[in-house]
Amino acid sequence: MNDLIKQWKDNFGVVIANDILAKEKKSLIGRYISEPCADGHAYYQIIKATKSTVTIQVITNIGDDWILPYWGKKTTIPRKYAEESIKSREQLNKIFSKSHAEKLI
């Protein structure tokens, strides 16, 4: 089981690395969004972007691999929704990393 968990963590590390690289390039393609699902989250990567929409595809081999019934494995959603989701995730990460850093001081 430990090998499987390590593989999931390594795979999610690739997702994060792609997200960081896409952010540095100021591209939505390669960024990821997550949606609450059951006892975790469903993760989707943006694979195509237009002015008004993005196409997302479920990310697998990172844990529970939830697939949202209303999105399925691949779909197109409003670009604004994806941008807001990414912004919200980044703000939460910033808050939690800051509070963690404060605990270390």
BALOBA-1460 file (C-alpha; in Angstrom, 3 decimals):
// residues 105
<rec num="1" residu="m" x="0.000" y="0.000" z="0.000"/>
<rec num="2" residu="n" x="2.846" y="2.408" z="0.737"/>
<rec num="3" residu="d" x="4.070" y="2.068" z="-2.862"/>
<rec num="4" residu="l" x="0.627" y="3.014" z="-4.146"/>
<rec num="5" residu="i" x="0.402" y="6.064" z="-1.887"/>
<rec num="6" residu="k" x="3.894" y="7.136" z="-2.959"/>
<rec num="7" residu="q" x="2.845" y="6.789" z="-6.598"/>
<rec num="8" residu="w" x="-0.248" y="8.930" z="-5.969"/>
<rec num="9" residu="k" x="1.855" y="11.608" z="-4.254"/>
<rec num="10" residu="d" x="4.400" y="11.556" z="-7.082"/>
<rec num="11" residu="n" x="1.625" y="11.831" z="-9.671"/>
<rec num="12" residu="f" x="0.022" y="14.748" z="-7.824"/>
<rec num="13" residu="g" x="3.459" y="16.371" z="-7.685"/>
<rec num="14" residu="v" x="3.477" y="16.298" z="-11.494"/>
<rec num="15" residu="v" x="0.026" y="17.935" z="-11.522"/>
<rec num="16" residu="i" x="1.306" y="20.698" z="-9.238"/>
<rec num="17" residu="a" x="4.478" y="21.150" z="-11.310"/>
<rec num="18" residu="n" x="2.373" y="21.506" z="-14.482"/>
<rec num="19" residu="d" x="0.132" y="24.005" z="-12.697"/>
<rec num="20" residu="i" x="3.124" y="26.106" z="-11.624"/>
<rec num="21" residu="l" x="4.650" y="25.993" z="-15.101"/>
<rec num="22" residu="a" x="1.369" y="27.041" z="-16.727"/>
<rec num="23" residu="k" x="0.998" y="29.893" z="-14.225"/>
<rec num="24" residu="e" x="4.522" y="31.099" z="-15.017"/>
<rec num="25" residu="k" x="3.641" y="31.058" z="-18.725"/>
<rec num="26" residu="k" x="0.392" y="32.925" z="-17.926"/>
<rec num="27" residu="s" x="-1.577" y="30.102" z="-19.525"/>
<rec num="28" residu="l" x="-4.685" y="28.344" z="-18.301"/>
<rec num="29" residu="i" x="-3.701" y="25.195" z="-20.180"/>
<rec num="30" residu="g" x="-2.055" y="22.925" z="-17.640"/>
<rec num="31" residu="r" x="-3.699" y="24.538" z="-14.608"/>
<rec num="32" residu="y" x="-5.996" y="22.412" z="-12.472"/>
<rec num="33" residu="i" x="-9.238" y="22.960" z="-10.640"/>
<rec num="34" residu="s" x="-10.832" y="20.891" z="-7.911"/>
<rec num="35" residu="e" x="-14.431" y="20.425" z="-6.887"/>
<rec num="36" residu="p" x="-15.679" y="18.937" z="-3.621"/>
<rec num="37" residu="c" x="-16.963" y="15.407" z="-4.110"/>
<rec num="38" residu="a" x="-18.014" y="12.810" z="-1.535"/>
<rec num="39" residu="d" x="-15.235" y="12.720" z="1.095"/>
<rec num="40" residu="g" x="-12.645" y="14.483" z="-1.061"/>
<rec num="41" residu="h" x="-12.260" y="16.351" z="-4.319"/>
<rec num="42" residu="a" x="-12.465" y="15.675" z="-8.029"/>
<rec num="43" residu="y" x="-9.464" y="17.124" z="-9.866"/>
<rec num="44" residu="y" x="-9.578" y="18.350" z="-13.456"/>
<rec num="45" residu="q" x="-6.835" y="19.756" z="-15.653"/>
<rec num="46" residu="i" x="-7.486" y="22.451" z="-18.222"/>
<rec num="47" residu="i" x="-6.520" y="21.094" z="-21.630"/>
<rec num="48" residu="k" x="-7.944" y="23.795" z="-23.929"/>
<rec num="49" residu="a" x="-8.940" y="27.430" z="-23.501"/>
<rec num="50" residu="t" x="-10.895" y="29.950" z="-25.551"/>
<rec num="51" residu="k" x="-11.989" y="33.474" z="-24.665"/>
<rec num="52" residu="s" x="-15.134" y="32.248" z="-22.946"/>
<rec num="53" residu="t" x="-14.656" y="28.550" z="-22.126"/>
<rec num="54" residu="v" x="-12.118" y="25.958" z="-21.046"/>
<rec num="55" residu="t" x="-12.092" y="22.248" z="-21.699"/>
<rec num="56" residu="i" x="-11.226" y="20.180" z="-18.654"/>
<rec num="57" residu="q" x="-10.295" y="16.539" z="-18.239"/>
<rec num="58" residu="v" x="-10.358" y="14.486" z="-15.051"/>
<rec num="59" residu="i" x="-6.982" y="13.756" z="-13.471"/>
<rec num="60" residu="t" x="-6.519" y="10.136" z="-12.453"/>
<rec num="61" residu="n" x="-3.989" y="8.096" z="-10.491"/>
<rec num="62" residu="i" x="-3.755" y="10.666" z="-7.696"/>
<rec num="63" residu="g" x="-5.928" y="9.007" z="-5.058"/>
<rec num="64" residu="d" x="-9.681" y="8.506" z="-5.029"/>
<rec num="65" residu="d" x="-9.981" y="9.705" z="-8.650"/>
<rec num="66" residu="w" x="-13.473" y="11.121" z="-8.195"/>
<rec num="67" residu="i" x="-15.374" y="11.965" z="-11.379"/>
<rec num="68" residu="l" x="-18.246" y="14.419" z="-11.055"/>
<rec num="69" residu="p" x="-21.476" y="13.070" z="-12.578"/>
<rec num="70" residu="y" x="-22.345" y="16.484" z="-13.997"/>
<rec num="71" residu="w" x="-18.929" y="16.951" z="-15.655"/>
<rec num="72" residu="g" x="-17.935" y="13.396" z="-16.477"/>
<rec num="73" residu="k" x="-14.384" y="12.631" z="-17.605"/>
<rec num="74" residu="k" x="-14.129" y="15.591" z="-19.979"/>
<rec num="75" residu="t" x="-16.273" y="18.665" z="-20.548"/>
<rec num="76" residu="t" x="-16.293" y="22.357" z="-21.359"/>
<rec num="77" residu="i" x="-17.062" y="24.905" z="-18.653"/>
<rec num="78" residu="p" x="-17.112" y="28.721" z="-18.504"/>
<rec num="79" residu="r" x="-13.607" y="30.201" z="-18.437"/>
<rec num="80" residu="k" x="-14.623" y="32.621" z="-15.705"/>
<rec num="81" residu="y" x="-15.612" y="29.718" z="-13.439"/>
<rec num="82" residu="a" x="-12.222" y="28.052" z="-13.935"/>
<rec num="83" residu="e" x="-10.336" y="31.299" z="-13.312"/>
<rec num="84" residu="e" x="-12.300" y="31.946" z="-10.104"/>
<rec num="85" residu="s" x="-11.694" y="28.372" z="-8.940"/>
<rec num="86" residu="i" x="-7.943" y="28.721" z="-9.471"/>
<rec num="87" residu="k" x="-7.892" y="32.114" z="-7.767"/>
<rec num="88" residu="s" x="-9.789" y="30.732" z="-4.772"/>
<rec num="89" residu="r" x="-7.418" y="27.749" z="-4.494"/>
<rec num="90" residu="e" x="-4.389" y="30.033" z="-4.611"/>
<rec num="91" residu="q" x="-5.814" y="32.342" z="-1.956"/>
<rec num="92" residu="l" x="-6.570" y="29.422" z="0.364"/>
<rec num="93" residu="n" x="-3.084" y="27.996" z="-0.174"/>
<rec num="94" residu="k" x="-1.601" y="31.382" z="0.655"/>
<rec num="95" residu="i" x="-3.644" y="31.702" z="3.835"/>
<rec num="96" residu="f" x="-2.806" y="28.227" z="5.054"/>
<rec num="97" residu="s" x="0.878" y="28.430" z="4.160"/>
<rec num="98" residu="k" x="1.106" y="31.788" z="5.963"/>
<rec num="99" residu="s" x="-0.585" y="30.486" z="9.112"/>
<rec num="100" residu="h" x="1.668" y="27.406" z="9.027"/>
<rec num="101" residu="a" x="4.749" y="29.626" z="8.712"/>
<rec num="102" residu="e" x="3.554" y="31.756" z="11.665"/>
<rec num="103" residu="k" x="3.293" y="28.630" z="13.818"/>
<rec num="104" residu="l" x="6.931" y="27.880" z="13.099"/>
<rec num="105" residu="i" x="8.096" y="31.286" z="14.393"/>
